[in-house]
Amino acid sequence: MSTDERTGPAPAPTGPLSRIDYSERIPNNVDLAGDRRLQRALEGWQPKFLDWWKQLGPALPTKDVYLRTAIAVGRDGWAHFAHVPMEQYRWGIFLAERDPDRVVTFGKHKGEPAWQEVPGEHRAALLRLIVVQGDTEPASVEQQRVLGNTAPSIYDLRNLFQVNVEEGRHLWAMVYLLHAYFGREGREEAEQLLKRNSGDLDAPRILGAFNEATTDWLQFFMFTYFTDRDGKYQLGTLKESAFDPLARTCQFMLKEEAHHMFVGVTGVQRTVERTAQLMAAHRTKDILAYGGIPLDIIQKYLNFQYSVSMDLFGSEQSTNAGNYYSAGLKGRWMETRRKDDHVLIDATRQMTYVDGGELRTRTVPLLSALNLDLRDEYAADCAAGVKRWNQVLEAAGVTERLILPHEGFNRKVGAYAGHHVSPAGEVLDDEAWHARVDGWLPGDADRAAVASLMVPEYEYGRFAGWIAPPRTGINDQPVEFDYVHLLEEGLV
């Protein structure tokens, strides 16, 4: 869980580039004023970003929101809390401090100084990595655009908006890299980041999970737990990159990403807590009539979001992933803590696949299975949250438990694509899958049932009946604090 939301403004940072200059039109700690050409280019992109935010950002009108805004990137502190009009939030460009002694820690360039410019031979690959990462940031804002209309509380509404503005800032971080290091091609790609839209049939987002509709707050919580957690691991691999500006950008983004996962883990936990309360009070699993989300529907949402998030890691065996690693472009999660040679030429591992209607394993080169290595780290992390949610059920005296489905369940990418695997890991034929899938994935009736409970609660300190209140508020404020001031026309 992130502790960033519980701390007040920190002492002034000491690093030479730590403090953000908010007198600038584009707040930054990258000395943007020292490169007038780059500054003008970004100032030309800024109105297009603001138009995108106005059209596809949060739909609920607000007067202001209690938001955390970065004021520094150093260890001494990096956030300030205040009520800020959403349209005046100061998106900016922040990189972690540069370590002049940093060296490449993996691949064929191991031990060499980190790169401050893009090597020509790796230009196309680095551009692709940055564009794909950048494309996910505005996509989630688009997916979550209308959720404010059904917010279960002002507290949750504030957390939604904090996630939204930080995703917008992460977009800025990627656009800076495109403009600063990739010339005309980078500027063109930055334009495209605002022209693709989530779910658009003609110009969809690059990755499938970011074209799925976020239908309700339960899915939002599942998204911030599972899909934003994928973002954590992807950023963690890019943080190891030999390309130092990318590494420093992702290092700072990870600080903000922690809050998004906090929203997810606590949001699902509070939902499960309320479900358990209603199950115990009415001695039934069917609590929809009592204003709660049945546990079996929560499980279906979990199954769906976990499986589509697993697809984001790509194929278990990938030549590209191995090439990225060897070239120094993208490392492993916690690369420097690994107890191996960080080159991996002779390393192997086991991989599970489907053959003849059964799950089998084979030995594969680790260098070609780095997507699987990262996915395993992710899956273990996801399991910790599910264990936490099950502790809530146990404490309430509920015997049912939530589970993570098998890694092959509902997969559209990689070794399991084209096969049917049950949540328990049983390989099924088409007939058996179609006979049982409605019990594993949310259907229209399930989503309609959840939607029927999505009635907004805008009174300070009050919560919709399907979710329990949090134990504490944000930044040591009480739960009933006025986190969001709505405009009258925003009330529904």
Secondary structure, 3 states (H helix, E strand, C coil): CCCHHHCCCCCCCCCCCCCCCCCCCCCECCCHHHCHHHHHHHHHHHHHHHHHHHHHCCCCCEEEEEEEECCCCCCCCCCEEEEECHHHCCCCECCCCCCCCCECCCHHHCCCECECCCCHHHHHHHHHHHHHHHHHHHHHHHHCCCHHHHCCCHHHHHHHHHHHHHHHHHHHHHHHHHHHHCHHHHHHHHHHHHHCCCCCCCCCCCCHHHHCCCCCHHHHHHHHHHHHHHHHHHHHHHCCCCEHHHHHHHHHHHHHHHHHHHHHHHHHHHHHHHHHHHHHHHCCCCCHHHCCCCHHHHHHHHHHHHHHHHHCCCCCCCHHHHHHHHHCCCCCCCHHHCCCCCCCCCCEEEEEEEECCEEEEEEEEHHHCHHHHHHHHHHHHHHHHHHHHHHHHHHCCCCCCCCCCCCCCCCCCCCCCCCEECCCCCEECHHHHHHHHHHCCCCHHHHHHHHHHCCCCCCCCCCCCCCCCCCCCCCCCCCCCCCEEECHHHCC
